[in-house]
Amino acid sequence: MAEARTTVPVLDATLRRSSWRPGWLPDLRRWPVTSVIILVPFAIAAVAAPLVAPYGLNEGSLSDRLLPPLFFGGTTDHILGTDPLGRDMLSRIIYGARITALVAGVALVAGGAFGTVMGLISGYLGGWVDEVIMRIVDIKFSLPFILIALALTLIYGSSLELLLALLAFLNWGGFARQVRGEVLLLREMDYVKLAKVAGASTPRILIKHIFPGVLNTVAVVATISVGGLILAEAGLSFLGAGIPPPTPAWGSMTASGRLYIATSWWASVMPGLAIALVVVALTLLGDWMRDRLDPRLRQVL
């Protein structure tokens, strides 16, 4: 008994020290601080690229080609160095943030909206409709996306419109599956059955009664999907099936600098680092949103 009395205060003091923080400082573990710190500068760059970029979109000089970054022997004129055509890397990355946000945003809205509608219809109607839609989703996931993208690019040429269509096609299946799973539970709720008894039409039940219940799931899937879309756009641009030059897409910038990786590594590493930071931040934000929006997890946090 005496040993227990001496152990408990020690453990209690240890817990107090590990969880101590100033009274004015909020519990940062409850908020996506890392994601905000990373994403806010990129968001500002995407919105106000012409104002914050030190140089123009394609402004450069061959006499300044492949200058190193500031901390590796460069100058303050080009903080992140220059690319093989003498264009400022920082400016290209800033303009690339706008292109990446545009592509990911449009593809996310198009694919997410279509996938959500398919998930609502599949989960609510069930039967052969559910079977057909889910088999289409299975076929979609079994298709080699990269090979299809390369084949279509060879046939129609690389363009922004083709890239958006490919990314929307890549994105909709995940929304359909997740939303369908939620709808299968919601359609058995009492308020949905009462709406049926009251004579509400199927579109009204889906829009007014079931869709609000899947919004949390849609928000989480959308946040997590953005990182995948950015990686897909970067991969396609790297392979030449994405946004055609001279538009500064991060993937194409990484591809254009790979020939100089042994001597001028920054031409590929800097845009690649931007991709990695944004994807990691979006993944952390998606995890945080899942923990906060899922009522089962919210009870234990």
C-alpha positions as CSV (number, residue, x, y, z in Angstrom):
1,M,0.0,0.0,0.0
2,A,2.8,2.4,0.8
3,E,4.4,1.7,-2.5
4,A,1.2,2.5,-4.3
5,R,0.8,5.8,-2.5
6,T,4.3,6.9,-3.5
7,T,3.8,5.8,-7.2
8,V,0.6,7.5,-8.0
9,P,1.8,11.1,-7.3
10,V,4.9,10.5,-9.4
11,L,2.8,9.3,-12.4
12,D,0.3,12.2,-11.9
13,A,3.1,14.7,-11.9
14,T,4.6,13.1,-15.0
15,L,1.3,13.5,-16.8
16,R,0.9,17.1,-15.7
17,R,4.4,17.9,-17.0
18,S,3.8,16.2,-20.3
19,S,0.5,17.9,-20.9
20,W,1.5,21.3,-19.5
21,R,1.2,24.4,-21.7
22,P,0.5,28.1,-21.1
23,G,-3.1,29.0,-20.4
24,W,-3.2,31.3,-23.4
25,L,-1.9,28.7,-25.8
26,P,-4.6,26.5,-27.4
27,D,-4.1,22.7,-27.7
28,L,-2.4,22.7,-31.1
29,R,-2.9,19.0,-31.4
30,R,-6.6,19.6,-32.0
31,W,-6.0,21.7,-35.1
32,P,-4.3,21.1,-38.4
33,V,-1.5,23.6,-37.7
34,T,1.1,21.9,-39.9
35,S,-1.3,21.8,-42.9
36,V,-2.3,25.4,-42.5
37,I,1.3,26.6,-42.3
38,I,2.1,24.8,-45.5
39,L,-1.1,25.3,-47.5
40,V,-1.7,29.0,-46.7
41,P,1.4,30.3,-48.6
42,F,0.6,28.1,-51.6
43,A,-3.0,29.3,-51.6
44,I,-1.8,32.9,-51.5
45,A,0.6,32.2,-54.4
46,A,-2.1,30.5,-56.4
47,V,-4.5,33.4,-56.0
48,A,-2.1,36.3,-56.3
49,A,0.7,34.9,-58.5
50,P,1.2,38.0,-60.7
51,L,1.6,40.1,-57.5
52,V,3.9,37.9,-55.5
53,A,6.1,36.4,-58.2
54,P,9.3,38.3,-58.6
55,Y,9.4,37.7,-62.4
56,G,7.0,37.1,-65.2
57,L,5.6,33.7,-66.2
58,N,8.1,33.0,-68.9
59,E,10.6,35.8,-68.3
60,G,14.2,34.7,-68.4
61,S,17.6,35.0,-70.0
62,L,19.9,32.2,-71.3
63,S,22.8,34.0,-69.7
64,D,21.2,33.2,-66.3
65,R,20.5,29.6,-67.1
66,L,20.9,27.0,-64.2
67,L,22.0,29.5,-61.6
68,P,22.1,27.8,-58.1
69,P,19.7,28.7,-55.2
70,L,20.7,31.4,-52.8
71,F,22.0,29.1,-50.1
72,F,24.1,27.1,-52.5
73,G,26.1,29.9,-54.0
74,G,23.4,31.8,-55.9
75,T,22.2,35.4,-55.6
76,T,19.2,37.1,-54.1
77,D,17.9,37.8,-57.6
78,H,17.0,34.1,-58.0
79,I,16.4,32.7,-54.5
80,L,15.6,29.2,-55.7
81,G,17.9,29.3,-58.8
82,T,16.9,29.2,-62.5
83,D,15.8,26.5,-64.9
84,P,17.6,25.4,-68.1
85,L,16.1,28.4,-70.0
86,G,17.2,30.9,-67.4
87,R,13.7,31.4,-65.9
88,D,13.3,32.1,-62.2
89,M,12.4,28.9,-60.3
90,L,10.5,30.6,-57.5
91,S,8.3,32.5,-60.0
92,R,7.7,29.3,-62.0
93,I,6.7,27.4,-58.8
94,I,4.4,30.3,-57.8
95,Y,2.6,30.3,-61.1
96,G,2.6,26.5,-61.1
97,A,0.7,26.6,-57.8
98,R,-2.1,28.4,-59.7
99,I,-2.2,25.8,-62.5
100,T,-2.1,22.9,-60.0
101,A,-4.9,24.4,-57.9
102,L,-7.0,25.0,-61.0
103,V,-6.5,21.5,-62.4
104,A,-7.1,19.8,-59.1
105,G,-10.1,22.0,-58.2
106,V,-11.9,21.5,-61.5
107,A,-11.2,17.7,-61.6
108,L,-12.3,17.4,-58.0
109,V,-15.6,19.2,-58.5
110,A,-16.5,17.3,-61.7
111,G,-15.4,13.9,-60.5
112,G,-16.8,14.4,-57.0
113,A,-20.2,15.6,-58.2
114,F,-20.6,12.7,-60.6
115,G,-19.4,10.1,-58.1
116,T,-21.6,11.5,-55.4
117,V,-24.7,11.3,-57.6
118,M,-23.9,7.8,-58.6
119,G,-23.3,6.8,-55.0
120,L,-26.6,8.2,-54.0
121,I,-28.5,6.5,-56.7
122,S,-26.7,3.2,-56.3
123,G,-27.2,3.0,-52.5
124,Y,-30.8,4.2,-52.4
125,L,-32.3,2.2,-55.3
126,G,-30.3,-0.9,-54.8
127,G,-31.1,-4.0,-56.9
128,W,-29.9,-4.2,-60.4
129,V,-29.1,-0.4,-60.5
130,D,-26.7,-0.8,-57.6
131,E,-25.2,-3.9,-59.3
132,V,-24.6,-2.1,-62.6
133,I,-23.1,1.0,-61.1
134,M,-20.8,-0.9,-58.7
135,R,-19.6,-3.2,-61.5
136,I,-18.8,-0.1,-63.6
137,V,-16.8,1.3,-60.6
138,D,-14.9,-2.0,-60.3
139,I,-14.1,-1.9,-64.0
140,K,-12.9,1.7,-63.6
141,F,-10.5,0.7,-60.8
142,S,-9.2,-2.2,-62.9
143,L,-8.2,-0.1,-65.9
144,P,-4.5,1.0,-66.2
145,F,-5.0,4.8,-65.9
146,I,-1.5,5.7,-67.0
147,L,-1.6,3.6,-70.1
148,I,-5.0,5.0,-71.1
149,A,-3.8,8.6,-70.5
150,L,-0.7,8.0,-72.6
151,A,-2.8,6.4,-75.4
152,L,-5.3,9.3,-75.5
153,T,-2.5,11.8,-75.5
154,L,-0.9,10.1,-78.5
155,I,-4.3,10.2,-80.3
156,Y,-5.5,13.7,-79.4
157,G,-2.4,15.4,-78.2
158,S,-1.8,16.9,-74.8
159,S,-4.2,19.6,-73.7
160,L,-5.7,21.0,-70.5
161,E,-9.2,19.8,-71.4
162,L,-8.0,16.2,-71.9
163,L,-6.1,16.3,-68.6
164,L,-9.2,17.6,-66.7
165,A,-11.3,14.8,-68.2
166,L,-8.7,12.1,-67.3
167,L,-8.4,13.4,-63.7
168,A,-12.2,13.6,-63.3
169,F,-12.5,10.0,-64.5
170,L,-9.7,9.0,-62.1
171,N,-11.5,10.6,-59.2
172,W,-15.2,9.7,-59.3
173,G,-15.1,6.1,-58.3
174,G,-13.9,6.7,-54.8
175,F,-16.7,9.1,-54.2
176,A,-19.3,6.6,-55.5
177,R,-18.1,3.8,-53.3
178,Q,-17.9,5.9,-50.1
179,V,-21.2,7.6,-50.6
180,R,-23.0,4.3,-51.5
181,G,-21.8,2.8,-48.2
182,E,-23.3,5.7,-46.2
183,V,-26.5,5.7,-48.1
184,L,-27.1,2.0,-47.4
185,L,-27.2,2.9,-43.7
186,L,-29.2,6.2,-44.1
187,R,-32.0,4.7,-46.2
188,E,-32.9,2.5,-43.2
189,M,-33.3,5.4,-40.9
190,D,-36.8,6.2,-39.5
191,Y,-36.9,9.7,-40.9
192,V,-36.3,8.3,-44.4
193,K,-39.0,5.7,-44.0
194,L,-41.4,8.4,-42.8
195,A,-40.6,10.5,-45.8
196,K,-41.5,7.6,-48.0
197,V,-44.8,7.0,-46.2
198,A,-45.6,10.8,-46.5
199,G,-45.3,10.4,-50.3
200,A,-42.1,12.2,-50.9
201,S,-40.6,11.5,-54.3
202,T,-37.2,9.8,-54.7
203,P,-35.4,12.9,-55.9
204,R,-36.7,14.8,-52.8
205,I,-35.7,12.1,-50.4
206,L,-32.2,11.9,-51.9
207,I,-31.6,15.7,-52.0
208,K,-33.4,16.8,-48.8
209,H,-33.0,13.8,-46.4
210,I,-30.1,11.6,-47.5
211,F,-27.6,14.0,-49.2
212,P,-27.1,16.2,-46.0
213,G,-26.2,13.0,-44.2
214,V,-23.3,12.2,-46.5
215,L,-21.8,15.7,-46.7
216,N,-19.2,14.8,-44.0
217,T,-18.1,11.8,-46.0
218,V,-17.9,13.8,-49.2
219,A,-15.8,16.5,-47.5
220,V,-13.3,14.0,-46.1
221,V,-13.0,12.1,-49.4
222,A,-12.6,15.4,-51.3
223,T,-9.8,16.6,-49.0
224,I,-7.9,13.3,-49.3
225,S,-8.5,13.1,-53.0
226,V,-6.9,16.4,-53.8
227,G,-3.4,15.1,-52.9
228,G,-3.9,12.1,-55.3
229,L,-5.1,14.5,-58.1
230,I,-2.0,16.6,-57.7
231,L,0.2,13.6,-57.8
232,A,-1.6,12.3,-60.9
233,E,-1.3,15.6,-62.7
234,A,2.4,15.8,-61.8
235,G,2.9,12.3,-63.0
236,L,1.1,12.8,-66.3
237,S,2.9,16.1,-66.9
238,F,6.2,14.4,-66.1
239,L,5.5,11.8,-68.8
240,G,4.4,14.4,-71.3
241,A,0.7,13.6,-71.1
242,G,-0.3,16.6,-68.9
243,I,-0.2,20.3,-69.4
244,P,1.8,21.2,-72.5
245,P,4.8,23.7,-72.1
246,P,5.5,26.5,-71.6
247,T,2.7,26.4,-68.9
248,P,4.5,26.0,-65.6
249,A,3.1,22.8,-64.2
250,W,5.1,21.3,-61.4
251,G,5.3,17.9,-63.0
252,S,6.6,19.2,-66.3
253,M,9.1,21.4,-64.5
254,T,10.4,18.3,-62.7
255,A,10.6,16.5,-66.0
256,S,12.4,19.4,-67.8
257,G,15.1,19.5,-65.1
258,R,15.8,15.7,-64.9
259,L,18.4,15.9,-67.6
260,Y,20.5,18.2,-65.4
261,I,19.9,16.4,-62.1
262,A,23.6,15.5,-61.7
263,T,24.9,19.0,-61.9
264,S,21.8,21.3,-61.4
265,W,19.6,19.3,-59.1
266,W,17.5,22.3,-58.1
267,A,15.8,22.3,-61.5
268,S,13.9,19.1,-60.5
269,V,14.1,19.1,-56.8
270,M,12.4,22.4,-56.1
271,P,9.1,21.7,-58.0
272,G,9.3,18.1,-56.6
273,L,9.6,19.5,-53.1
274,A,6.6,21.7,-53.7
275,I,4.5,18.7,-54.8
276,A,5.6,16.7,-51.7
277,L,4.9,19.5,-49.2
278,V,1.4,20.2,-50.6
279,V,0.4,16.5,-50.8
280,V,1.7,15.8,-47.2
281,A,-0.2,18.8,-45.9
282,L,-3.4,17.8,-47.7
283,T,-3.1,14.2,-46.4
284,L,-2.7,15.5,-42.8
285,L,-5.7,17.8,-43.3
286,G,-7.8,14.9,-44.6
287,D,-6.9,12.8,-41.6
288,W,-7.8,15.6,-39.3
289,M,-11.1,16.2,-41.0
290,R,-11.9,12.5,-40.8
291,D,-11.2,12.5,-37.1
292,R,-13.4,15.6,-36.5
293,L,-16.3,14.8,-38.8
294,D,-16.7,11.1,-38.0
295,P,-19.1,11.0,-35.0
296,R,-17.7,7.6,-33.8
297,L,-14.2,9.1,-33.6
298,R,-15.4,12.4,-32.2
299,Q,-16.6,10.6,-29.1
300,V,-13.2,9.4,-28.1
301,L,-11.2,12.5,-29.0
